[in-house]
Each structure stands twice: as C-alpha cells, then as structure tokens.
C-alpha cells in the first residue's frame, strides 16, 4: 500500500500554478457567483425514508411527552420506539383490588391477605397468597427502575403472566367477602 501511495500520488505544496487545481478553483468560483438554480439531484429512497422516520419519531416523542393520559406507562417507558414492548394491559390492569376499586367493583382496595395495598407490585413481591410467584421487592426509590427492568426482561414478564393466570384460575380465593 505504501508503494502504491508513493508511486501514484504526489503532494502539492500549494494550489497555485497547477492546471488541475486552477481549473477546479475557477469552476467553483463560477458556480458560486452564478445566478443559475443549484443542481437538483434526486435523493435516494433510503435517505428519504430515514429523514421521514426521524421526523415521525420526533413528532411521536413530542406527542407522548405532552399527553395527559398514560402517565403511569410514560414513567416506565419514557421513550417511544418502533420495537414492541411486550407488556400486556392485564399486567397493570388485571384483577387487582387497587385497579378494580376505580370502578367500585370490590368493596375495598385491600388485598384478601389483609394488606391494605392490593396493587400489582404487592401481589408480585409480598402477598402471602402468591408467594410462589414472588420477585424481589425493590426499594421505594428504585420502583421505577424495577418496572423498566421487568418490562424489558422476558423471564420477569413470563413470571407475571403466570401470576395472572393463577389469579384468574383461583378468583374465588382472592375475593374479599364483606
């Protein structure tokens, strides 16, 4: 490679006095001072697709940040993506007293185990009725990171899906009888 460079390339100390460089300079100056329209070259479709995709993602992200709804999901997934996140609606809005209470379906938001917190996090980390499905409970300041990690971890999502099947299969065990 070094011999190729040495034999076929020459170093030019200055552009002055070399015909090829002088002609290039003259043409560049002529084009810069010309009133003609700039040369129009069609952009490849791949470039157009990437420009449109970037603009679409920016608009989508802006809309996602400005929305009023979906804020609990926004906390877990703050960045939009064309890659799917396999986080089922039921994993947040499943048969949990804390969610059903919003519709006055159970008489209480408490868990049947006696805990005053019938949230999905309670069921998956500390409820004695679902002990075989437990995951390590995060410290309160790390809950958001914990949810993000669970959302991106297939094994964790499968464990939550098994818990939901268990809750649905044994609904009568999880009802609070007034």
C-alpha positions in Angstrom: 0.0 0.0 0.0 2.8 2.4 0.9 4.5 1.7 -2.5 1.2 2.4 -4.3 0.8 5.8 -2.5 4.5 6.7 -3.1 4.2 5.8 -6.9 0.8 7.2 -7.8 0.2 10.2 -5.5 2.1 13.4 -5.3 2.0 16.1 -2.6 1.2 19.6 -3.8 2.6 22.3 -1.6 0.2 25.0 -2.9 -2.7 25.1 -5.4 -1.1 28.0 -7.3 0.3 27.1 -10.7 -1.1 23.6 -11.1 -3.5 23.4 -14.1 -6.0 20.9 -12.5 -6.2 22.8 -9.3 -6.5 26.1 -11.1 -9.4 24.8 -13.2 -11.2 23.4 -10.1 -10.9 26.7 -8.4 -12.2 28.6 -11.5 -15.2 26.3 -11.8 -16.0 26.6 -8.1 -15.8 30.4 -8.2 -18.0 30.5 -11.3 -20.7 28.2 -9.7 -20.7 30.4 -6.5 -21.2 33.6 -8.4 -23.7 32.2 -10.9 -27.4 33.1 -10.8 -28.4 29.7 -12.1 -30.5 27.4 -9.9 -28.5 24.9 -7.9 -28.1 21.5 -9.4 -31.0 19.3 -8.3 -30.1 15.7 -7.6 -32.8 13.2 -6.6 -32.3 11.8 -3.1 -32.2 8.0 -2.8 -35.3 6.5 -1.3 -33.2 5.2 1.7 -32.3 8.8 2.6 -35.9 9.9 2.3 -37.1 7.0 4.5 -34.6 7.8 7.2 -35.4 11.5 7.2 -39.2 10.8 7.4 -38.7 8.2 10.1 -36.6 10.6 12.2 -39.2 13.3 11.8 -42.0 10.9 12.7 -40.2 9.6 15.8 -39.6 13.2 16.9 -43.2 14.1 16.5 -44.4 10.9 18.2 -42.0 11.5 21.1 -43.2 15.1 21.5 -46.9 13.9 21.5 -46.0 11.2 24.0 -44.4 13.8 26.4 -47.3 16.2 26.1 -50.2 13.8 26.6 -52.4 13.8 29.7 -53.2 10.1 29.6 -50.9 7.2 30.0 -48.6 8.8 32.5 -48.1 5.6 34.6 -46.9 3.9 31.4 -44.8 7.0 30.5 -42.9 6.6 33.8 -41.9 3.1 32.8 -41.4 3.7 29.0 -40.5 7.4 28.6 -39.0 6.9 25.1 -41.1 5.9 22.1 -39.8 3.1 20.0 -40.8 1.1 16.9 -39.7 -2.0 18.8 -42.6 -3.6 20.7 -42.6 -3.9 24.5 -44.5 -7.0 25.4 -46.2 -5.5 28.5 -49.8 -6.7 28.5 -52.5 -4.4 29.7 -53.6 -7.1 32.2 -50.3 -6.9 33.9 -51.2 -3.5 35.2 -55.0 -3.5 34.9 -55.5 -7.1 36.0 -57.8 -8.5 38.7 -56.1 -6.3 41.3 -58.3 -4.6 44.0 -56.4 -1.3 43.6 -57.4 -1.1 39.9 -60.9 -2.6 40.2 -61.7 -0.1 43.1 -61.6 2.7 40.5 -64.8 1.2 39.1 -66.4 0.4 42.5 -66.2 -3.3 41.7 -64.7 -4.6 45.0 -65.8 -3.1 48.3 -62.2 -2.4 49.2 -58.8 -1.8 47.6 -57.3 -4.1 50.2 -55.8 -7.5 49.4 -57.5 -10.6 50.7 -54.3 -11.4 52.6 -55.1 -8.5 54.9 -52.7 -6.0 53.4 -54.1 -2.5 52.7 -52.3 -2.4 49.4 -53.9 -4.6 46.6 -51.6 -3.4 43.9 -49.8 -5.5 41.2 -46.5 -4.8 43.0 -47.9 -6.2 46.3 -49.1 -9.4 44.6 -45.8 -10.0 42.8 -43.5 -9.2 45.7 -45.1 -9.7 49.1 -48.6 -11.2 49.1 -48.7 -14.5 51.1 -51.3 -15.8 48.7 -48.9 -15.6 45.7 -45.6 -16.5 47.4 -44.6 -19.0 44.7 -44.7 -16.1 42.2 -42.7 -13.6 44.2 -39.9 -11.4 42.8 -37.5 -9.4 45.0 -39.3 -6.3 46.1 -37.5 -3.1 45.1 -36.7 -0.2 47.5 -39.3 2.5 47.0 -36.8 4.8 45.3 -36.0 2.1 42.8 -39.5 1.0 41.9 -39.4 2.9 38.6 -36.2 1.2 37.5 -37.6 -2.1 38.7 -40.7 -1.7 36.5 -38.5 -0.8 33.5 -36.3 -3.8 34.1 -39.3 -6.1 34.4 -40.8 -4.6 31.2 -37.6 -5.4 29.3 -37.0 -8.9 30.8 -38.8 -11.8 29.1 -38.4 -14.1 32.2 -39.9 -11.5 34.5 -42.8 -10.9 32.2 -43.5 -14.6 32.0 -43.5 -14.9 35.8 -46.1 -12.1 36.0 -48.2 -13.8 33.3 -48.1 -17.0 35.3 -49.3 -15.0 38.4 -52.1 -13.5 36.4 -53.2 -17.0 35.2 -53.1 -18.1 38.8 -55.2 -15.1 39.9 -57.8 -15.8 37.2 -57.9 -19.6 37.8 -58.5 -19.1 41.5 -60.5 -15.9 41.6 -62.7 -17.1 44.5 -59.6 -17.2 46.7 -58.8 -13.6 46.0 -62.2 -12.1 46.7 -62.9 -10.2 49.9 -66.2 -11.3 51.2 -67.9 -8.4 53.0 
